[in-house]
Amino acid sequence: MTHHLIITGSSRGIGRGLVDHFLKKEDCRVHGIARSPSDLSHERYTHHRFDLSELDKLEKEATVLLPDIEAGDAVTLVNNAGLLGDIGHLGKVAIKSFQKVMDVNVTAVAILTDAFISRYAGQKGRRVILNISSGAGKRPVDGWAAYCASKAAADMLSEVAAKECAMDENGIRVFAVAPGVVDTEMQTEIRSADKSQFSNLQRFLDLKAEGELSSIEAVAEKLARVMEGPERFEEVCLDVRKL
Ligand SMILES: NC(=O)c1ccc[n+]([C@@H]2O[C@H](COP(=O)([O-])OP(=O)(O)OC[C@H]3O[C@@H](n4cnc5c(N)ncnc54)[C@H](OP(=O)(O)O)[C@@H]3O)[C@@H](O)[C@H]2O)c1
């Protein structure tokens, strides 16, 4: 039995952590998706350079990004790629970036989820969709209107997809997992925000200074528990810090 993983945002951060985690396991084949080329050369890794904000192209080519599997193989889609967008209060921030945040954080997730379900529904073997969520989808954070709205939408998309998969008895489990505060480039971007546009700036500076950020490796290990043992989790929306 092979475990196939399709991981978006595989070039760095949490996505890269997941790629490295699963490539250590002999039975895993990993398909990474990101705009950047990959520096990784591994017989069980395939890299797809793809801009997930190109939605028409994604709709046409989504099934090409999903691997052929044998009966009984496990397959997991990790919708991890995400962006914060411009940080700033509405009325003062460039609203232009709003669309791109929604495209990558929500619509691309929906397109890949749709393609995964139509491709693998009803097949034998473990099938999981794991969307990387955020606490920002559950509470308002000033300066992050697009990001908060996109993560709230992705949570509800996951809830609906999970409900439909259960109703249709197609065997696919869907989760939205918040990873906590993780030491990635996204956190570097957050710490470079303009203080007047983001009241939480000092909190994020302190978390970094006090070594409170989770490591990519630790988060990848916890996310893997959900992918490898979905039957142990009933809720759709999970938090890594409670796993
Ligand atoms: N870090 C945290 O503390 C934290 C907290 C809560 C939630 N999250 C969530 O965790 C996920 C990963 O975040 P991270 O911290 O690892 O971020 P990161 O270090 O900024 O990495 C983001 C990844 O997404 C990819 N990506 C961005 N735009 C893309 C596009 N248009 N097409 C294809 N790939 C794209 C990037 O690859 P390319 O640039 O090569 O395309 C990169 O691999 C995100 O969904 C984020 O919202 C992170």
The ligand as a Tripos MOL2 file, in Angstrom:
@<TRIPOS>MOLECULE
LIG
   48    52     1     0     0
SMALL
NO_CHARGES

@<TRIPOS>ATOM
      1 N1          2.8550   30.2820   10.1220 N.am      1 LIG1
      2 C1          1.8430   30.4420   10.9660 C.2       1 LIG1
      3 O1          2.0170   30.8540   12.1260 O.2       1 LIG1
      4 C2          0.4490   30.0860   10.5180 C.ar      1 LIG1
      5 C3         -0.5940   30.2290   11.4520 C.ar      1 LIG1
      6 C4         -1.8830   29.8910   11.0810 C.ar      1 LIG1
      7 C5         -2.1240   29.4080    9.8060 C.ar      1 LIG1
      8 N2         -1.1070   29.2930    8.9010 N.ar      1 LIG1
      9 C6         -1.4180   28.7780    7.5580 C.3       1 LIG1
     10 O2         -0.5130   27.7430    7.2170 O.3       1 LIG1
     11 C7         -0.3500   27.6900    5.8070 C.3       1 LIG1
     12 C8          1.1400   27.7060    5.4700 C.3       1 LIG1
     13 O3          1.6900   28.9050    5.9900 O.3       1 LIG1
     14 P1          3.2570   29.1490    6.1910 P.3       1 LIG1
     15 O4          3.3790   29.8610    7.4580 O.co2     1 LIG1
     16 O5          3.9980   27.9070    5.9320 O.co2     1 LIG1
     17 O6          3.4680   30.2160    5.0150 O.3       1 LIG1
     18 P2          4.7420   30.5610    4.0980 P.3       1 LIG1
     19 O7          5.9940   30.2070    4.7820 O.co2     1 LIG1
     20 O8          4.5190   31.9580    3.6510 O.co2     1 LIG1
     21 O9          4.5470   29.5610    2.8590 O.3       1 LIG1
     22 C9          3.4380   29.7160    2.0040 C.3       1 LIG1
     23 C10         3.4730   28.6470    0.9390 C.3       1 LIG1
     24 O10         2.3420   28.8700    0.0750 O.3       1 LIG1
     25 C11         2.7910   28.8990   -1.2740 C.3       1 LIG1
     26 N3          1.9720   29.8020   -2.0760 N.ar      1 LIG1
     27 C12         1.6160   31.0810   -1.7890 C.ar      1 LIG1
     28 N4          0.9160   31.6020   -2.8110 N.ar      1 LIG1
     29 C13         0.8210   30.6260   -3.7580 C.ar      1 LIG1
     30 C14         0.2400   30.5660   -5.0520 C.ar      1 LIG1
     31 N5         -0.3770   31.6240   -5.5990 N.pl3     1 LIG1
     32 N6          0.3290   29.4160   -5.7520 N.ar      1 LIG1
     33 C15         0.9860   28.3460   -5.2260 C.ar      1 LIG1
     34 N7          1.5610   28.3390   -4.0130 N.ar      1 LIG1
     35 C16         1.4890   29.4810   -3.2950 C.ar      1 LIG1
     36 C17         4.2450   29.3910   -1.1910 C.3       1 LIG1
     37 O11         4.9960   28.9200   -2.3070 O.3       1 LIG1
     38 P3          5.5150   29.8260   -3.5300 P.3       1 LIG1
     39 O12         5.7930   31.1960   -2.9960 O.co2     1 LIG1
     40 O13         6.7060   29.0810   -4.0030 O.co2     1 LIG1
     41 O14         4.3840   29.7880   -4.5040 O.co2     1 LIG1
     42 C18         4.7270   28.7110    0.0870 C.3       1 LIG1
     43 O15         5.1920   27.4120   -0.1910 O.3       1 LIG1
     44 C19        -1.1130   28.8790    5.2510 C.3       1 LIG1
     45 O16        -2.3650   28.4470    4.7800 O.3       1 LIG1
     46 C20        -1.2930   29.7920    6.4520 C.3       1 LIG1
     47 O17        -2.4220   30.6230    6.3360 O.3       1 LIG1
     48 C21         0.1870   29.6200    9.2400 C.ar      1 LIG1
@<TRIPOS>BOND
     1     1     2 1
     2     2     3 2
     3     2     4 1
     4     4     5 ar
     5     4    48 ar
     6     5     6 ar
     7     6     7 ar
     8     7     8 ar
     9     8     9 1
    10     8    48 ar
    11     9    10 1
    12     9    46 1
    13    10    11 1
    14    11    12 1
    15    11    44 1
    16    12    13 1
    17    13    14 1
    18    14    15 2
    19    14    16 1
    20    14    17 1
    21    17    18 1
    22    18    19 2
    23    18    20 1
    24    18    21 1
    25    21    22 1
    26    22    23 1
    27    23    24 1
    28    23    42 1
    29    24    25 1
    30    25    26 1
    31    25    36 1
    32    26    27 ar
    33    26    35 ar
    34    27    28 ar
    35    28    29 ar
    36    29    30 ar
    37    29    35 ar
    38    30    31 1
    39    30    32 ar
    40    32    33 ar
    41    33    34 ar
    42    34    35 ar
    43    36    37 1
    44    36    42 1
    45    37    38 1
    46    38    39 2
    47    38    40 1
    48    38    41 1
    49    42    43 1
    50    44    45 1
    51    44    46 1
    52    46    47 1
@<TRIPOS>SUBSTRUCTURE
     1 LIG1         1 GROUP 0 **** ****
